Amino acid sequence: MGGCDTTEIIKKFGTPLYVLDENYIRNTCKEYISALGEYGNGLIAYAGKALLCKKMCKIVASEGLGLDVVSGGELATALQAGFDTSKIYFHGNNKSRQELEMAVKANVHAIVIDSFFEIDLLNDVCKKLGKKQAVLVRSNPGVEAHTHHYIQTAKVDSKFGFFVDDGTAEKAIATIAKSSFLNFLGLHCHIGSQIFEVTPFELAAKKMIDFAAKVKAKLGVTVSELNLGGGFGIEYIDEDRPLTPKEYIGLVAKQVKDYCKTKDMPQPKLIFEPGRSIVGPAGVTLYTVGAIKDIPNVRKYISVDGGMHENPRHALYQAQYKVALANRLDETCTEKITIAGKCCESGDMLARDVMLPPVKSGDNLVIFSTGAYNYSMASNYNRNLIPPIVLVNKGKAEYMIRPQTYDDIMNRDV
Ligand SMILES: *Cc1c(COP(=O)(O)O)cnc(C)c1O
């Protein structure tokens, strides 16, 4: 990876270890920017919740991306990294007063409003600070997409945002338009994750543009920004067939352009927010195999030195991964194996029924596509330490996040 031999990396940094390929991240950023380039007026905002630390902020900033944050902690990270706040969007269905104050003071580009409660709260925050804040309205267009399927629903059952079809979103915009402290900038929607098709994005885009035309006619307000969210799929297993950024974004952007023309509407600034697809495939996790338990005619378990504390995705939602033995990559896979973590929890598995060469204790397992939603979801469950992240590039391997120590996990104990 990145010109480095992973078995050498293990000798130097130990396991468990997250490894991230900087060039892969940068190239993906470039592909996204170029895919949106033809549209003219657009922004790619990296969804920081996939993986955020100061170095990640610096990498995406230097590639010209904006940033989505969803908490005060993510915003604080971006601010410390010196991220240009005029490219920061703040999302979330229950931001606190303190978080909103922090965002307004920092002059973030837009706060994405998610509820009537938040309209009042933000209005009050701005009034007290004597500042005006630009906002987007998180709208639910009734298109729901996940992995290989999408559905068009009349479904109001989501914790996020305002439903379009029942007039709630329009009511939210009308309320915002009356405020002297909030500046309505446009609409946001995010229709799901691990999406492998363009159609649901196109449907959502059309729905949002129709809605923009309606609010212009009825309320006289202009949608100058249209943010269509993220959710672009990546390859975790062989069945996953992701499209390229050009295929996803290039096509949707063209559709938005054409559809605005037919509706005689000015082209809004267009924003996409990929997270997983920027950082997910750029990362792997390296482990050392310890205990092996073969229950004849039932299952063979191998236990590794990581687990759900550093990758909770299988335990949370049966996520699947491709795996290999980093030190024996060229050997034939003949055994069906289940990979267990070291946490005291029966559900602590990392992968189930995957094929590997006959595994021995001391082998180095690699799990692929762990760059997104692994470190960012990690915990100190069982007081295990969260592994460090090593960034590899041009044959060099360096810490991007240093190892935790036992003192780190005890230093807030009273
Ligand atoms: C999670 C999220 C994203 C990113 O989703 P990915 O699947 O990581 O691309 C973008 N926008 C919003 C609002 C999100 O909640």
PDBQT file of the ligand as one rigid body, heavy atoms in Angstrom, charges set to zero:
ROOT
HETATM    1  C1  LIG A 501     -23.582  10.395   6.365  1.00  0.00    +0.000 C 
HETATM    2  C2  LIG A 501     -23.895  11.575   5.550  1.00  0.00    +0.000 A 
HETATM    3  C3  LIG A 501     -23.189  11.813   4.376  1.00  0.00    +0.000 A 
HETATM    4  C4  LIG A 501     -22.124  10.882   3.847  1.00  0.00    +0.000 C 
HETATM    5  O1  LIG A 501     -22.603   9.627   3.556  1.00  0.00    +0.000 OA
HETATM    6  P1  LIG A 501     -21.585   8.541   2.894  1.00  0.00    +0.000 P 
HETATM    7  O2  LIG A 501     -22.432   7.320   2.785  1.00  0.00    +0.000 OA
HETATM    8  O3  LIG A 501     -20.463   8.379   3.835  1.00  0.00    +0.000 OA
HETATM    9  O4  LIG A 501     -21.175   9.107   1.580  1.00  0.00    +0.000 OA
HETATM   10  C5  LIG A 501     -23.486  12.960   3.659  1.00  0.00    +0.000 A 
HETATM   11  N1  LIG A 501     -24.428  13.819   4.092  1.00  0.00    +0.000 NA
HETATM   12  C6  LIG A 501     -25.130  13.617   5.232  1.00  0.00    +0.000 A 
HETATM   13  C7  LIG A 501     -26.139  14.598   5.645  1.00  0.00    +0.000 C 
HETATM   14  C8  LIG A 501     -24.895  12.491   5.990  1.00  0.00    +0.000 A 
HETATM   15  O5  LIG A 501     -25.598  12.302   7.113  1.00  0.00    +0.000 OA
ENDROOT
TORSDOF 0
